[in-house]
């Protein structure tokens, strides 16, 4: 029996099948559960309303149609895919998203990362301070797109036994988890408890976390958690710490701010570009004593806590999903329109 397609469905089928294809190359997979994967996954959902989108770890892929546009995350780790796409399709647009270690390390010394800056039709940085890291002649093709997270209602207050502070990020040197560990041994407020969520990517740091747990009851390493479980734990915390020595524009800052949780952050460009240069919750990278003083202050000084919350709330509109989606779709639409024959 032949397949009969109702006439009203034919235009819909045609519009779906003829939508342009976009490839997103991410050096991280879902199992990595890190910032690069979260960006790739979220952008695929945003663009999927108007385009056929696939996320892969490399390009080309013989089993997939040729894309009309390629988005590459990370200048060094996606360099081969971006170079291959531009060589095969010099007339098609591409976007390079500078996500962290590439922006604040690789583009200074790694030829492949430097070549990626030249290959891409457009560059994206994830916070405003990132623009200054680019060579001046390339800034004209760069734009800032802040990442986003849906807002969560803050957890109800109450007379809890512990005042929890969390750090979220896999245990690796760039995140500097040892500053958080040392701070746990320096704080004095009796209710403070420091919780670290993240997988052990560095055996030495995993050992340091275990030793810190034995040395002080204030510190607990919770290990890896799903994103949903992490956000639920986060919103019940009094603050979140990001101690990184290098960041492109951390998702965890956005998730804290959109959950109504104030942030204590290392004083690096990637955090300054997210929270603003006048934010009062910074400490020098690696300065565990300064972080401990901030933690004690947030626990004992309601006015300081309220100030941090007000300033985080003022930044929250930058991290709204609709804002990110509009900026991304505008960039993609304009690049595809400009390259159309």
N, C-alpha and C positions, 0 to 999 in steps of 0.2 A: 504494500500500500504506500503510495507516494506521500512524502512529508508535505503538508499544506501549511503555509505560513500566512497568517492573517495579514491583509494589506497594511493595517495600522502598525504592525511591528517592523515592517521593512525599513522605514527611515531610521528607527532606533538601532537596528542591527548594522546598518550602513555607517551610522555615526560612530558606533563603538569600534568597528573594524578599521575605520580610516583615521582614527585618532593618531597623532604623532606618537612615536615611541621614545621614551627617555630611559637611559641607562644610568643608574647610580652605582658607582664603584666605591665600596667601603672596605677598608682594611680590616674591619672588625665584623664578626658574625654575631648572630643572636646569642650564641652560647657565651660570648665574651661579656655581654651585659655591661658595656661601657658607653662613654659619651658618644663616640663615633657611631656605634650601632644605633643608639637612640636617635641621633640626628638622621641617619639614613632611613630608619624605619618611619619616623615622623614625616619626613619630607616625601617619602613614597606615598603615604596616606594622603597628604595634602595635594600632591600633584595627580593622584589617581582619579580625581574627579573629572579631570579634563584630558588626561593623557594615559597611554599604556606605559606603566612604569615597572621596571624590574631592578632589583638590587642584587649585585653580585660582588664577589671578591676580586674579580679581574675582568679584563676585556682584551680581545674580542671573545665572543662565545658563539661557536658555529651553530648552536642549536636555537639561537634567538634571532629575531629580525634585526636588521641594522637600525640603530637608533638615530633619531633626528637631532638629538642633543645628548651630551654626556656630562654628568656631574661627578667629579672626582673629589673624594674626601682625603685630605692629607697630601701635601706636596711631594713628600719623599716616598711614602708607602704606596701611593697610587700613581707614581710617576710613569711607570711602564705602560699602564693602561691609557693614561692621558696622551702620552707620546704616540702610541699606536693609533689611537682614534684620530688625532690631528694629522698624522701622516696619511691615513687612509681617506679621511674626509676633511681636507683643508677648507672646504666651503661650508662646513657645518659648525655650529657653535658648541662651546664647552665652558663649563664652570669649574673652577678650582676653589674648594672650601678649605681654608687654613684653620686647622682645628686645635693646635696646641704646640706640641714639640716641633712641628714643622715651622710654625711662625716664629717661635722664640728660640730656635736653635738651628734647624736644618738649612733654612734659606741663607744663613750666613756662610756655611762651609760646604754643603753637599751639592755637587753639580747637578744631580738629578732633580733635587728640589728647586734649584734656581731655574733649571730648564722648564719646570712645570709652570712657574710664574709667567714665562714667555709664551708657552704653548696656549694657555687658556684664553678664551675670548673675554671672560669676566672672572674677577676674583671676589671672594666673599670672606670677610672676617666676622667674628661672632661677637665683637664688642668694639666700642669706639676707639680705644687706645691701640687696637691692632693696626689701624691704618698707618700709624707712624712707623711701624716696622717695615713697611714696604718701600722699595726704591721710589723716589719721588715721581719718576717718569711713568710708573705703573699705577699710581694711585687713581688716575682718571678712570681706569677700568675696574676699580674696586668699589664695593659698597659694604655697609654694615647690615647684617640681618641677625637680630637677636633671636636666640632660641626661645622656646616657650614651654609652658606646662599648664594644664588646667588648674584653676584655683581649687583649693580644698578648704573646707571650713576648719578653723582651728579646733583642736581638741578642747573639750571643756576643762576648765581649771578645777582645782580642788586641793585638799590638804594631803598631797602625796608625800610619801616617805623620802623619795629621791627627787632631786632636781637634775634631770638628765640632759647632758650635752652630747651631741653625736658628731662624728666625723664619718663621711661617706666616701669611699673610694678604695679601690683595690690596693693592697700593700705593695707599693713599688716606690723607688727612690724619688721620682718626680713629685709624688704626693706628700712626701716628707711625714710619714706617720709617726716617726720617732719624736718629733716635736710635740705631738699630741700625747704620746706616752709619757714623756718627761713632765709635761704640764700636769698630768694626772697625779704625779708624786709631789707637786709643788702647791697645788690649790689648798686652801684652808677652810673654806666654807663647809660645814658638816654635812649638808644635804647633796653636795655635788657628786655626780657620778658620770664618768666619761665612757661613751659607748662607740666602738668602731665597727662599722659595717663594711665588709669588703672581703674579697678572696685574697689568698696569699700568692702573689705572683713572684715574690722574692723570698726564698727560704730563710735568709738571714733576718728579714723583717718579721716573718712569721715567728721565728724563735724569740725575737725581741718582744713581740706582743705577748707570747706565752710567759716570758720572764716577768713582764710588767704586771700581768694578771696575778702572778704569785707574790709580787712585791707590794701591791696595793689593791685593796678591795674596791677602790674608786674606779678602776679601769676594767672594762670588759670588752673582749674582742668577740663579736657576734658572728663573724664569718660572712659568707655571701648570702644575700637575700634577693628575692624577686623585686622588681621595681615597685610593684604595688605594695608589697609588704614593707619595703623600705620607706615609701612615702607615708604609710600609716604610722610607722615608728617615728619618723621625722616629725610629723605634726604634733606628736605628744612631747617633744623635747622643748626645753627652755631656749636653746640656741643650737646652731650648727657651726662647726669649725671647718674651714678649708685652709690647710696649712701648706699648700702646694708651693713649690719653687718655680713652677712653670705651668701656665694654663692658657688656653686659647679663648675660653669663654665657657665656664663650667656649668653643665646642666644642674649640678647639685645646688648652686646658688639660686638658680631659677626656681627649683622645686622647693627650696626653703622659703624664699620670698613669697611665692604663690600659695604657701601653706600658712603664712602668717608667723613664720619663725625667723627671728633675727639671726644675722650671720656675723661671725668673727673670722676675719680673713687675713692671710698674709699680704703684706704690702708689695704686691707685684702688679705689673701692668695689666695682666689678664683679669685680675680681680678689681683693680681700680676702674677699668673700663666697664665693668658690670655694675658696680655699686656706687660709682661717683668718687671724685677725688676728695670731697669734703666729708666722706663717711667717717664716723668716729670709732669704728670697730676694727681698725687695722692693727697688726703687730708686725714687727720686722721678721722676715723669713728666718726660721730656725731659732727664734728667741722664745724658748719655752717659758721663761720667767715672765716675759711680757704677756704671753697668752694666759698664763695662770692668773696674773693680776686682772686681766679683762674678765676671766671666768668668775673670779671672786666678786668683781664689781657687778657683773650682770646678776649675780645671785643675791647681792646685798643692797644694791642701789636701784630702787624702782624708777627713779627719774632717768637714769642711764638706760635701763631696759626699755623704757617708753620712748626715749630718743631713737634708739636703734630701730625699734618697731615702726616709728613714724617714717624714718628715712627709707627703710625697706619698702614700706607701703607706697611711698612716692615713686619708687622705681618699678613697682609691679606692672603698670600699664605697658612698659617696654616688653614685658615677657608674656603678653596675652597671645593665645593661639591665633586669634584673628589677625593680629598685627604681623606675626611671623608669616602666616600663610599669604597675606596680601603682598608682602614684600617679595616673597619667593616667587609667587605666580606672576607678579609684574615683571621680574627679571627674566624668567623663562619665556613668557609670552613675547616680550620685546626682542629677545635674542632670536627666537624662531621667526618672528615677523621680519626682522631685518635680514635674515638669511634666505627667506623664501624667494624662489625664482620669479 
